[in-house]
Amino acid sequence: MEQILSMYKIREAYPDQWVLIGNPTLDESAEGSIVSKLTSGVVLLVSKNKKEIGYKAKDARIGFESVTCIYTGKIPQNRKWLL
């Protein structure tokens, strides 16, 4: 069985990396983006390269109802991301 980690533990274990999280738990009372609502989940993939997560996500998500991908580092305020 996969270990469910809190967001604090995920950020601590995988600083400045892209993380694919399976069965994420959200705090619906929190405001903002999904990243600010995320409280815990199962770490499926970790990489410094976002494209690598994209290529491997299809196989990694098997058996999980939902997944989300987050970046655990600081994103510059004026940065634009193409998803």
HTML snippet that shows the backbone in 3Dmol.js (N, CA, C, O; Angstrom):
<script src="https://3Dmol.org/build/3Dmol-min.js"></script>
<div id="view" style="width:600px;height:400px;position:relative"></div>
<script>
const pdb = `
ATOM      1  N   MET A   1       0.844  -1.191   0.000  1.00  0.00           N
ATOM      2  CA  MET A   1       0.000   0.000   0.000  1.00  0.00           C
ATOM      3  C   MET A   1       0.882   1.245   0.000  1.00  0.00           C
ATOM      4  O   MET A   1       1.894   1.303   0.698  1.00  0.00           O
ATOM      5  N   GLU A   2       0.489   2.225  -0.782  1.00  0.00           N
ATOM      6  CA  GLU A   2       1.237   3.466  -0.881  1.00  0.00           C
ATOM      7  C   GLU A   2       1.049   4.302   0.374  1.00  0.00           C
ATOM      8  O   GLU A   2       0.004   4.262   1.023  1.00  0.00           O
ATOM      9  N   GLN A   3       2.082   5.054   0.697  1.00  0.00           N
ATOM     10  CA  GLN A   3       2.040   5.897   1.889  1.00  0.00           C
ATOM     11  C   GLN A   3       1.467   7.270   1.534  1.00  0.00           C
ATOM     12  O   GLN A   3       1.912   7.915   0.584  1.00  0.00           O
ATOM     13  N   ILE A   4       0.479   7.704   2.309  1.00  0.00           N
ATOM     14  CA  ILE A   4      -0.105   9.035   2.139  1.00  0.00           C
ATOM     15  C   ILE A   4       0.748  10.015   2.930  1.00  0.00           C
ATOM     16  O   ILE A   4       0.973   9.842   4.128  1.00  0.00           O
ATOM     17  N   LEU A   5       1.219  11.049   2.237  1.00  0.00           N
ATOM     18  CA  LEU A   5       2.065  12.060   2.869  1.00  0.00           C
ATOM     19  C   LEU A   5       1.351  13.403   2.911  1.00  0.00           C
ATOM     20  O   LEU A   5       0.559  13.725   2.025  1.00  0.00           O
ATOM     21  N   SER A   6       1.637  14.177   3.943  1.00  0.00           N
ATOM     22  CA  SER A   6       1.099  15.533   4.026  1.00  0.00           C
ATOM     23  C   SER A   6       1.878  16.423   3.059  1.00  0.00           C
ATOM     24  O   SER A   6       2.982  16.072   2.644  1.00  0.00           O
ATOM     25  N   MET A   7       1.315  17.551   2.706  1.00  0.00           N
ATOM     26  CA  MET A   7       2.002  18.482   1.815  1.00  0.00           C
ATOM     27  C   MET A   7       3.313  18.959   2.420  1.00  0.00           C
ATOM     28  O   MET A   7       4.290  19.175   1.702  1.00  0.00           O
ATOM     29  N   TYR A   8       3.338  19.124   3.731  1.00  0.00           N
ATOM     30  CA  TYR A   8       4.580  19.533   4.401  1.00  0.00           C
ATOM     31  C   TYR A   8       5.676  18.501   4.140  1.00  0.00           C
ATOM     32  O   TYR A   8       6.801  18.866   3.799  1.00  0.00           O
ATOM     33  N   LYS A   9       5.356  17.219   4.298  1.00  0.00           N
ATOM     34  CA  LYS A   9       6.333  16.145   4.096  1.00  0.00           C
ATOM     35  C   LYS A   9       6.754  16.055   2.632  1.00  0.00           C
ATOM     36  O   LYS A   9       7.924  15.811   2.335  1.00  0.00           O
ATOM     37  N   ILE A  10       5.802  16.251   1.717  1.00  0.00           N
ATOM     38  CA  ILE A  10       6.123  16.201   0.293  1.00  0.00           C
ATOM     39  C   ILE A  10       7.076  17.326  -0.081  1.00  0.00           C
ATOM     40  O   ILE A  10       8.069  17.096  -0.771  1.00  0.00           O
ATOM     41  N   ARG A  11       6.781  18.532   0.368  1.00  0.00           N
ATOM     42  CA  ARG A  11       7.659  19.675   0.069  1.00  0.00           C
ATOM     43  C   ARG A  11       9.037  19.506   0.714  1.00  0.00           C
ATOM     44  O   ARG A  11      10.048  19.894   0.129  1.00  0.00           O
ATOM     45  N   GLU A  12       9.074  18.937   1.895  1.00  0.00           N
ATOM     46  CA  GLU A  12      10.337  18.707   2.609  1.00  0.00           C
ATOM     47  C   GLU A  12      11.181  17.634   1.903  1.00  0.00           C
ATOM     48  O   GLU A  12      12.396  17.785   1.775  1.00  0.00           O
ATOM     49  N   ALA A  13      10.540  16.565   1.452  1.00  0.00           N
ATOM     50  CA  ALA A  13      11.258  15.452   0.830  1.00  0.00           C
ATOM     51  C   ALA A  13      11.676  15.743  -0.612  1.00  0.00           C
ATOM     52  O   ALA A  13      12.686  15.217  -1.081  1.00  0.00           O
ATOM     53  N   TYR A  14      10.904  16.578  -1.320  1.00  0.00           N
ATOM     54  CA  TYR A  14      11.150  16.826  -2.740  1.00  0.00           C
ATOM     55  C   TYR A  14      11.190  18.325  -3.040  1.00  0.00           C
ATOM     56  O   TYR A  14      10.314  18.830  -3.742  1.00  0.00           O
ATOM     57  N   PRO A  15      12.189  19.046  -2.523  1.00  0.00           N
ATOM     58  CA  PRO A  15      12.243  20.498  -2.757  1.00  0.00           C
ATOM     59  C   PRO A  15      12.558  20.825  -4.222  1.00  0.00           C
ATOM     60  O   PRO A  15      13.361  20.146  -4.862  1.00  0.00           O
ATOM     61  N   ASP A  16      11.919  21.866  -4.733  1.00  0.00           N
ATOM     62  CA  ASP A  16      12.160  22.378  -6.082  1.00  0.00           C
ATOM     63  C   ASP A  16      12.021  21.308  -7.165  1.00  0.00           C
ATOM     64  O   ASP A  16      12.844  21.231  -8.078  1.00  0.00           O
ATOM     65  N   GLN A  17      10.976  20.483  -7.059  1.00  0.00           N
ATOM     66  CA  GLN A  17      10.749  19.424  -8.036  1.00  0.00           C
ATOM     67  C   GLN A  17       9.267  19.355  -8.410  1.00  0.00           C
ATOM     68  O   GLN A  17       8.403  19.843  -7.682  1.00  0.00           O
ATOM     69  N   TRP A  18       8.999  18.747  -9.544  1.00  0.00           N
ATOM     70  CA  TRP A  18       7.638  18.473  -9.967  1.00  0.00           C
ATOM     71  C   TRP A  18       7.225  17.149  -9.347  1.00  0.00           C
ATOM     72  O   TRP A  18       7.981  16.178  -9.394  1.00  0.00           O
ATOM     73  N   VAL A  19       6.031  17.102  -8.767  1.00  0.00           N
ATOM     74  CA  VAL A  19       5.555  15.907  -8.073  1.00  0.00           C
ATOM     75  C   VAL A  19       4.150  15.563  -8.570  1.00  0.00           C
ATOM     76  O   VAL A  19       3.248  16.402  -8.550  1.00  0.00           O
ATOM     77  N   LEU A  20       3.981  14.322  -9.014  1.00  0.00           N
ATOM     78  CA  LEU A  20       2.662  13.821  -9.393  1.00  0.00           C
ATOM     79  C   LEU A  20       2.075  13.141  -8.171  1.00  0.00           C
ATOM     80  O   LEU A  20       2.668  12.210  -7.626  1.00  0.00           O
ATOM     81  N   ILE A  21       0.904  13.609  -7.737  1.00  0.00           N
ATOM     82  CA  ILE A  21       0.272  13.130  -6.508  1.00  0.00           C
ATOM     83  C   ILE A  21      -1.015  12.401  -6.846  1.00  0.00           C
ATOM     84  O   ILE A  21      -1.872  12.929  -7.555  1.00  0.00           O
ATOM     85  N   GLY A  22      -1.147  11.178  -6.332  1.00  0.00           N
ATOM     86  CA  GLY A  22      -2.331  10.378  -6.551  1.00  0.00           C
ATOM     87  C   GLY A  22      -3.325  10.524  -5.415  1.00  0.00           C
ATOM     88  O   GLY A  22      -2.939  10.696  -4.259  1.00  0.00           O
ATOM     89  N   ASN A  23      -4.609  10.454  -5.749  1.00  0.00           N
ATOM     90  CA  ASN A  23      -5.704  10.605  -4.782  1.00  0.00           C
ATOM     91  C   ASN A  23      -5.463  11.780  -3.827  1.00  0.00           C
ATOM     92  O   ASN A  23      -5.429  11.601  -2.610  1.00  0.00           O
ATOM     93  N   PRO A  24      -5.297  12.978  -4.388  1.00  0.00           N
ATOM     94  CA  PRO A  24      -5.042  14.146  -3.534  1.00  0.00           C
ATOM     95  C   PRO A  24      -6.236  14.459  -2.638  1.00  0.00           C
ATOM     96  O   PRO A  24      -7.390  14.321  -3.044  1.00  0.00           O
ATOM     97  N   THR A  25      -5.937  14.877  -1.425  1.00  0.00           N
ATOM     98  CA  THR A  25      -6.951  15.320  -0.477  1.00  0.00           C
ATOM     99  C   THR A  25      -6.930  16.840  -0.465  1.00  0.00           C
ATOM    100  O   THR A  25      -5.874  17.451  -0.304  1.00  0.00           O
ATOM    101  N   LEU A  26      -8.096  17.448  -0.635  1.00  0.00           N
ATOM    102  CA  LEU A  26      -8.192  18.903  -0.694  1.00  0.00           C
ATOM    103  C   LEU A  26      -8.956  19.451   0.496  1.00  0.00           C
ATOM    104  O   LEU A  26      -9.901  18.832   0.985  1.00  0.00           O
ATOM    105  N   ASP A  27      -8.530  20.626   0.958  1.00  0.00           N
ATOM    106  CA  ASP A  27      -9.243  21.359   1.989  1.00  0.00           C
ATOM    107  C   ASP A  27     -10.166  22.341   1.272  1.00  0.00           C
ATOM    108  O   ASP A  27      -9.736  23.411   0.844  1.00  0.00           O
ATOM    109  N   GLU A  28     -11.423  21.969   1.147  1.00  0.00           N
ATOM    110  CA  GLU A  28     -12.379  22.782   0.387  1.00  0.00           C
ATOM    111  C   GLU A  28     -12.651  24.137   1.029  1.00  0.00           C
ATOM    112  O   GLU A  28     -13.137  25.046   0.356  1.00  0.00           O
ATOM    113  N   SER A  29     -12.350  24.291   2.313  1.00  0.00           N
ATOM    114  CA  SER A  29     -12.588  25.578   2.973  1.00  0.00           C
ATOM    115  C   SER A  29     -11.500  26.597   2.639  1.00  0.00           C
ATOM    116  O   SER A  29     -11.693  27.796   2.844  1.00  0.00           O
ATOM    117  N   ALA A  30     -10.355  26.131   2.124  1.00  0.00           N
ATOM    118  CA  ALA A  30      -9.260  27.030   1.766  1.00  0.00           C
ATOM    119  C   ALA A  30      -9.590  27.745   0.459  1.00  0.00           C
ATOM    120  O   ALA A  30     -10.299  27.212  -0.395  1.00  0.00           O
ATOM    121  N   GLU A  31      -9.066  28.952   0.320  1.00  0.00           N
ATOM    122  CA  GLU A  31      -9.283  29.731  -0.895  1.00  0.00           C
ATOM    123  C   GLU A  31      -8.056  29.657  -1.774  1.00  0.00           C
ATOM    124  O   GLU A  31      -6.943  29.432  -1.299  1.00  0.00           O
ATOM    125  N   GLY A  32      -8.273  29.851  -3.063  1.00  0.00           N
ATOM    126  CA  GLY A  32      -7.151  29.895  -3.986  1.00  0.00           C
ATOM    127  C   GLY A  32      -7.110  28.697  -4.913  1.00  0.00           C
ATOM    128  O   GLY A  32      -8.117  28.032  -5.153  1.00  0.00           O
ATOM    129  N   SER A  33      -5.926  28.444  -5.424  1.00  0.00           N
ATOM    130  CA  SER A  33      -5.732  27.383  -6.404  1.00  0.00           C
ATOM    131  C   SER A  33      -5.734  26.002  -5.747  1.00  0.00           C
ATOM    132  O   SER A  33      -5.768  25.883  -4.522  1.00  0.00           O
ATOM    133  N   ILE A  34      -5.698  24.981  -6.570  1.00  0.00           N
ATOM    134  CA  ILE A  34      -5.678  23.615  -6.058  1.00  0.00           C
ATOM    135  C   ILE A  34      -4.438  23.370  -5.207  1.00  0.00           C
ATOM    136  O   ILE A  34      -4.485  22.590  -4.256  1.00  0.00           O
ATOM    137  N   VAL A  35      -3.339  24.022  -5.537  1.00  0.00           N
ATOM    138  CA  VAL A  35      -2.103  23.851  -4.776  1.00  0.00           C
ATOM    139  C   VAL A  35      -2.277  24.345  -3.342  1.00  0.00           C
ATOM    140  O   VAL A  35      -1.751  23.731  -2.414  1.00  0.00           O
ATOM    141  N   SER A  36      -2.997  25.429  -3.149  1.00  0.00           N
ATOM    142  CA  SER A  36      -3.210  25.956  -1.798  1.00  0.00           C
ATOM    143  C   SER A  36      -4.242  25.130  -1.033  1.00  0.00           C
ATOM    144  O   SER A  36      -4.285  25.190   0.196  1.00  0.00           O
ATOM    145  N   LYS A  37      -5.080  24.354  -1.742  1.00  0.00           N
ATOM    146  CA  LYS A  37      -6.089  23.512  -1.091  1.00  0.00           C
ATOM    147  C   LYS A  37      -5.577  22.106  -0.792  1.00  0.00           C
ATOM    148  O   LYS A  37      -6.176  21.386   0.006  1.00  0.00           O
ATOM    149  N   LEU A  38      -4.480  21.713  -1.423  1.00  0.00           N
ATOM    150  CA  LEU A  38      -3.947  20.365  -1.299  1.00  0.00           C
ATOM    151  C   LEU A  38      -3.393  20.122   0.103  1.00  0.00           C
ATOM    152  O   LEU A  38      -2.571  20.899   0.588  1.00  0.00           O
ATOM    153  N   THR A  39      -3.839  19.050   0.755  1.00  0.00           N
ATOM    154  CA  THR A  39      -3.368  18.753   2.110  1.00  0.00           C
ATOM    155  C   THR A  39      -2.531  17.483   2.182  1.00  0.00           C
ATOM    156  O   THR A  39      -1.625  17.388   3.011  1.00  0.00           O
ATOM    157  N   SER A  40      -2.824  16.494   1.316  1.00  0.00           N
ATOM    158  CA  SER A  40      -2.058  15.243   1.348  1.00  0.00           C
ATOM    159  C   SER A  40      -2.321  14.432   0.095  1.00  0.00           C
ATOM    160  O   SER A  40      -3.201  14.757  -0.702  1.00  0.00           O
ATOM    161  N   GLY A  41      -1.539  13.365  -0.068  1.00  0.00           N
ATOM    162  CA  GLY A  41      -1.709  12.476  -1.211  1.00  0.00           C
ATOM    163  C   GLY A  41      -0.578  11.472  -1.286  1.00  0.00           C
ATOM    164  O   GLY A  41       0.323  11.462  -0.447  1.00  0.00           O
ATOM    165  N   VAL A  42      -0.639  10.634  -2.297  1.00  0.00           N
ATOM    166  CA  VAL A  42       0.371   9.599  -2.520  1.00  0.00           C
ATOM    167  C   VAL A  42       1.314  10.086  -3.615  1.00  0.00           C
ATOM    168  O   VAL A  42       0.864  10.443  -4.703  1.00  0.00           O
ATOM    169  N   VAL A  43       2.616  10.105  -3.339  1.00  0.00           N
ATOM    170  CA  VAL A  43       3.599  10.532  -4.330  1.00  0.00           C
ATOM    171  C   VAL A  43       3.777   9.409  -5.355  1.00  0.00           C
ATOM    172  O   VAL A  43       4.157   8.291  -5.007  1.00  0.00           O
ATOM    173  N   LEU A  44       3.496   9.724  -6.624  1.00  0.00           N
ATOM    174  CA  LEU A  44       3.602   8.745  -7.699  1.00  0.00           C
ATOM    175  C   LEU A  44       4.887   8.905  -8.502  1.00  0.00           C
ATOM    176  O   LEU A  44       5.554   7.919  -8.817  1.00  0.00           O
ATOM    177  N   LEU A  45       5.233  10.140  -8.831  1.00  0.00           N
ATOM    178  CA  LEU A  45       6.437  10.444  -9.602  1.00  0.00           C
ATOM    179  C   LEU A  45       7.053  11.736  -9.094  1.00  0.00           C
ATOM    180  O   LEU A  45       6.358  12.623  -8.599  1.00  0.00           O
ATOM    181  N   VAL A  46       8.372  11.826  -9.226  1.00  0.00           N
ATOM    182  CA  VAL A  46       9.088  13.041  -8.852  1.00  0.00           C
ATOM    183  C   VAL A  46      10.154  13.294  -9.910  1.00  0.00           C
ATOM    184  O   VAL A  46      10.859  12.372 -10.321  1.00  0.00           O
ATOM    185  N   SER A  47      10.271  14.553 -10.352  1.00  0.00           N
ATOM    186  CA  SER A  47      11.282  14.885 -11.342  1.00  0.00           C
ATOM    187  C   SER A  47      11.572  16.378 -11.318  1.00  0.00           C
ATOM    188  O   SER A  47      10.720  17.181 -10.937  1.00  0.00           O
ATOM    189  N   LYS A  48      12.769  16.739 -11.724  1.00  0.00           N
ATOM    190  CA  LYS A  48      13.114  18.154 -11.911  1.00  0.00           C
ATOM    191  C   LYS A  48      12.541  18.646 -13.245  1.00  0.00           C
ATOM    192  O   LYS A  48      12.431  19.850 -13.476  1.00  0.00           O
ATOM    193  N   ASN A  49      12.178  17.698 -14.119  1.00  0.00           N
ATOM    194  CA  ASN A  49      11.702  18.014 -15.458  1.00  0.00           C
ATOM    195  C   ASN A  49      10.201  17.742 -15.568  1.00  0.00           C
ATOM    196  O   ASN A  49       9.766  16.599 -15.421  1.00  0.00           O
ATOM    197  N   LYS A  50       9.419  18.770 -15.821  1.00  0.00           N
ATOM    198  CA  LYS A  50       7.968  18.628 -15.914  1.00  0.00           C
ATOM    199  C   LYS A  50       7.557  17.717 -17.077  1.00  0.00           C
ATOM    200  O   LYS A  50       6.584  16.971 -16.968  1.00  0.00           O
ATOM    201  N   LYS A  51       8.292  17.777 -18.181  1.00  0.00           N
ATOM    202  CA  LYS A  51       7.969  16.933 -19.331  1.00  0.00           C
ATOM    203  C   LYS A  51       8.078  15.450 -18.986  1.00  0.00           C
ATOM    204  O   LYS A  51       7.279  14.642 -19.458  1.00  0.00           O
ATOM    205  N   GLU A  52       9.045  15.099 -18.181  1.00  0.00           N
ATOM    206  CA  GLU A  52       9.210  13.702 -17.779  1.00  0.00           C
ATOM    207  C   GLU A  52       7.977  13.204 -17.027  1.00  0.00           C
ATOM    208  O   GLU A  52       7.533  12.074 -17.233  1.00  0.00           O
ATOM    209  N   ILE A  53       7.430  14.045 -16.163  1.00  0.00           N
ATOM    210  CA  ILE A  53       6.208  13.701 -15.437  1.00  0.00           C
ATOM    211  C   ILE A  53       5.073  13.465 -16.440  1.00  0.00           C
ATOM    212  O   ILE A  53       4.308  12.510 -16.307  1.00  0.00           O
ATOM    213  N   GLY A  54       4.974  14.330 -17.428  1.00  0.00           N
ATOM    214  CA  GLY A  54       3.932  14.203 -18.440  1.00  0.00           C
ATOM    215  C   GLY A  54       4.027  12.911 -19.225  1.00  0.00           C
ATOM    216  O   GLY A  54       3.012  12.276 -19.513  1.00  0.00           O
ATOM    217  N   TYR A  55       5.234  12.522 -19.568  1.00  0.00           N
ATOM    218  CA  TYR A  55       5.430  11.292 -20.336  1.00  0.00           C
ATOM    219  C   TYR A  55       5.097  10.042 -19.530  1.00  0.00           C
ATOM    220  O   TYR A  55       4.571   9.075 -20.080  1.00  0.00           O
ATOM    221  N   LYS A  56       5.396  10.051 -18.244  1.00  0.00           N
ATOM    222  CA  LYS A  56       5.231   8.859 -17.418  1.00  0.00           C
ATOM    223  C   LYS A  56       3.915   8.815 -16.634  1.00  0.00           C
ATOM    224  O   LYS A  56       3.599   7.793 -16.025  1.00  0.00           O
ATOM    225  N   ALA A  57       3.158   9.890 -16.642  1.00  0.00           N
ATOM    226  CA  ALA A  57       1.957   9.996 -15.801  1.00  0.00           C
ATOM    227  C   ALA A  57       0.883   8.976 -16.143  1.00  0.00           C
ATOM    228  O   ALA A  57       0.211   8.469 -15.245  1.00  0.00           O
ATOM    229  N   LYS A  58       0.709   8.667 -17.414  1.00  0.00           N
ATOM    230  CA  LYS A  58      -0.347   7.737 -17.816  1.00  0.00           C
ATOM    231  C   LYS A  58      -0.186   6.381 -17.127  1.00  0.00           C
ATOM    232  O   LYS A  58      -1.163   5.825 -16.625  1.00  0.00           O
ATOM    233  N   ASP A  59       1.007   5.857 -17.101  1.00  0.00           N
ATOM    234  CA  ASP A  59       1.261   4.564 -16.459  1.00  0.00           C
ATOM    235  C   ASP A  59       1.242   4.672 -14.938  1.00  0.00           C
ATOM    236  O   ASP A  59       0.782   3.756 -14.256  1.00  0.00           O
ATOM    237  N   ALA A  60       1.734   5.773 -14.408  1.00  0.00           N
ATOM    238  CA  ALA A  60       1.828   5.934 -12.949  1.00  0.00           C
ATOM    239  C   ALA A  60       0.472   6.098 -12.288  1.00  0.00           C
ATOM    240  O   ALA A  60       0.311   5.745 -11.119  1.00  0.00           O
ATOM    241  N   ARG A  61      -0.503   6.624 -13.006  1.00  0.00           N
ATOM    242  CA  ARG A  61      -1.807   6.920 -12.399  1.00  0.00           C
ATOM    243  C   ARG A  61      -2.749   5.724 -12.347  1.00  0.00           C
ATOM    244  O   ARG A  61      -3.847   5.833 -11.803  1.00  0.00           O
ATOM    245  N   ILE A  62      -2.345   4.594 -12.897  1.00  0.00           N
ATOM    246  CA  ILE A  62      -3.191   3.394 -12.899  1.00  0.00           C
ATOM    247  C   ILE A  62      -3.527   3.003 -11.460  1.00  0.00           C
ATOM    248  O   ILE A  62      -2.637   2.844 -10.625  1.00  0.00           O
ATOM    249  N   GLY A  63      -4.821   2.850 -11.183  1.00  0.00           N
ATOM    250  CA  GLY A  63      -5.280   2.475  -9.853  1.00  0.00           C
ATOM    251  C   GLY A  63      -5.659   3.650  -8.962  1.00  0.00           C
ATOM    252  O   GLY A  63      -6.092   3.453  -7.826  1.00  0.00           O
ATOM    253  N   PHE A  64      -5.501   4.859  -9.463  1.00  0.00           N
ATOM    254  CA  PHE A  64      -5.833   6.048  -8.682  1.00  0.00           C
ATOM    255  C   PHE A  64      -7.020   6.757  -9.330  1.00  0.00           C
ATOM    256  O   PHE A  64      -7.090   6.883 -10.552  1.00  0.00           O
ATOM    257  N   GLU A  65      -7.949   7.214  -8.499  1.00  0.00           N
ATOM    258  CA  GLU A  65      -9.130   7.899  -9.009  1.00  0.00           C
ATOM    259  C   GLU A  65      -8.795   9.252  -9.622  1.00  0.00           C
ATOM    260  O   GLU A  65      -9.362   9.631 -10.646  1.00  0.00           O
ATOM    261  N   SER A  66      -7.878   9.976  -8.999  1.00  0.00           N
ATOM    262  CA  SER A  66      -7.492  11.286  -9.501  1.00  0.00           C
ATOM    263  C   SER A  66      -6.022  11.540  -9.195  1.00  0.00           C
ATOM    264  O   SER A  66      -5.449  10.948  -8.281  1.00  0.00           O
ATOM    265  N   VAL A  67      -5.428  12.430  -9.975  1.00  0.00           N
ATOM    266  CA  VAL A  67      -4.034  12.824  -9.768  1.00  0.00           C
ATOM    267  C   VAL A  67      -3.917  14.327  -9.997  1.00  0.00           C
ATOM    268  O   VAL A  67      -4.762  14.943 -10.648  1.00  0.00           O
ATOM    269  N   THR A  68      -2.869  14.889  -9.457  1.00  0.00           N
ATOM    270  CA  THR A  68      -2.542  16.284  -9.713  1.00  0.00           C
ATOM    271  C   THR A  68      -1.028  16.419  -9.731  1.00  0.00           C
ATOM    272  O   THR A  68      -0.320  15.628  -9.108  1.00  0.00           O
ATOM    273  N   CYS A  69      -0.543  17.404 -10.433  1.00  0.00           N
ATOM    274  CA  CYS A  69       0.892  17.646 -10.521  1.00  0.00           C
ATOM    275  C   CYS A  69       1.174  19.026  -9.940  1.00  0.00           C
ATOM    276  O   CYS A  69       0.516  20.006 -10.289  1.00  0.00           O
ATOM    277  N   ILE A  70       2.157  19.088  -9.052  1.00  0.00           N
ATOM    278  CA  ILE A  70       2.517  20.368  -8.436  1.00  0.00           C
ATOM    279  C   ILE A  70       4.018  20.584  -8.521  1.00  0.00           C
ATOM    280  O   ILE A  70       4.781  19.637  -8.711  1.00  0.00           O
ATOM    281  N   TYR A  71       4.436  21.829  -8.380  1.00  0.00           N
ATOM    282  CA  TYR A  71       5.842  22.191  -8.262  1.00  0.00           C
ATOM    283  C   TYR A  71       6.068  22.612  -6.819  1.00  0.00           C
ATOM    284  O   TYR A  71       5.338  23.456  -6.299  1.00  0.00           O
ATOM    285  N   THR A  72       7.061  22.042  -6.171  1.00  0.00           N
ATOM    286  CA  THR A  72       7.266  22.297  -4.745  1.00  0.00           C
ATOM    287  C   THR A  72       8.158  23.501  -4.458  1.00  0.00           C
ATOM    288  O   THR A  72       8.343  23.869  -3.298  1.00  0.00           O
ATOM    289  N   GLY A  73       8.703  24.106  -5.485  1.00  0.00           N
ATOM    290  CA  GLY A  73       9.564  25.272  -5.279  1.00  0.00           C
ATOM    291  C   GLY A  73       8.817  26.575  -5.430  1.00  0.00           C
ATOM    292  O   GLY A  73       7.592  26.592  -5.549  1.00  0.00           O
ATOM    293  N   LYS A  74       9.553  27.658  -5.423  1.00  0.00           N
ATOM    294  CA  LYS A  74       8.987  28.992  -5.616  1.00  0.00           C
ATOM    295  C   LYS A  74       8.876  29.282  -7.102  1.00  0.00           C
ATOM    296  O   LYS A  74       9.842  29.113  -7.846  1.00  0.00           O
ATOM    297  N   ILE A  75       7.717  29.711  -7.530  1.00  0.00           N
ATOM    298  CA  ILE A  75       7.499  30.090  -8.915  1.00  0.00           C
ATOM    299  C   ILE A  75       7.542  31.613  -8.994  1.00  0.00           C
ATOM    300  O   ILE A  75       6.808  32.285  -8.270  1.00  0.00           O
ATOM    301  N   PRO A  76       8.396  32.173  -9.870  1.00  0.00           N
ATOM    302  CA  PRO A  76       8.446  33.626  -9.996  1.00  0.00           C
ATOM    303  C   PRO A  76       7.072  34.190 -10.328  1.00  0.00           C
ATOM    304  O   PRO A  76       6.313  33.585 -11.086  1.00  0.00           O
ATOM    305  N   GLN A  77       6.755  35.343  -9.764  1.00  0.00           N
ATOM    306  CA  GLN A  77       5.429  35.943  -9.921  1.00  0.00           C
ATOM    307  C   GLN A  77       5.096  36.273 -11.369  1.00  0.00           C
ATOM    308  O   GLN A  77       3.936  36.164 -11.768  1.00  0.00           O
ATOM    309  N   ASN A  78       6.082  36.674 -12.163  1.00  0.00           N
ATOM    310  CA  ASN A  78       5.802  37.074 -13.538  1.00  0.00           C
ATOM    311  C   ASN A  78       5.986  35.925 -14.530  1.00  0.00           C
ATOM    312  O   ASN A  78       5.967  36.156 -15.738  1.00  0.00           O
ATOM    313  N   ARG A  79       6.162  34.707 -14.054  1.00  0.00           N
ATOM    314  CA  ARG A  79       6.372  33.533 -14.912  1.00  0.00           C
ATOM    315  C   ARG A  79       5.050  33.059 -15.504  1.00  0.00           C
ATOM    316  O   ARG A  79       4.038  33.000 -14.807  1.00  0.00           O
ATOM    317  N   LYS A  80       5.063  32.721 -16.791  1.00  0.00           N
ATOM    318  CA  LYS A  80       3.875  32.170 -17.442  1.00  0.00           C
ATOM    319  C   LYS A  80       4.136  30.707 -17.748  1.00  0.00           C
ATOM    320  O   LYS A  80       5.187  30.347 -18.278  1.00  0.00           O
ATOM    321  N   TRP A  81       3.168  29.870 -17.408  1.00  0.00           N
ATOM    322  CA  TRP A  81       3.308  28.422 -17.631  1.00  0.00           C
ATOM    323  C   TRP A  81       2.371  28.000 -18.740  1.00  0.00           C
ATOM    324  O   TRP A  81       1.209  28.405 -18.777  1.00  0.00           O
ATOM    325  N   LEU A  82       2.873  27.200 -19.624  1.00  0.00           N
ATOM    326  CA  LEU A  82       2.051  26.602 -20.661  1.00  0.00           C
ATOM    327  C   LEU A  82       1.742  25.178 -20.235  1.00  0.00           C
ATOM    328  O   LEU A  82       2.649  24.368 -20.041  1.00  0.00           O
ATOM    329  N   LEU A  83       0.472  24.881 -20.092  1.00  0.00           N
ATOM    330  CA  LEU A  83       0.088  23.549 -19.645  1.00  0.00           C
ATOM    331  C   LEU A  83      -0.433  22.706 -20.779  1.00  0.00           C
ATOM    332  O   LEU A  83      -0.802  21.550 -20.570  1.00  0.00           O
TER     333      LEU A  83
END
`;
const viewer = $3Dmol.createViewer("view");
viewer.addModel(pdb, "pdb");
viewer.setStyle({}, {cartoon: {color: "spectrum"}});
viewer.zoomTo();
viewer.render();
</script>
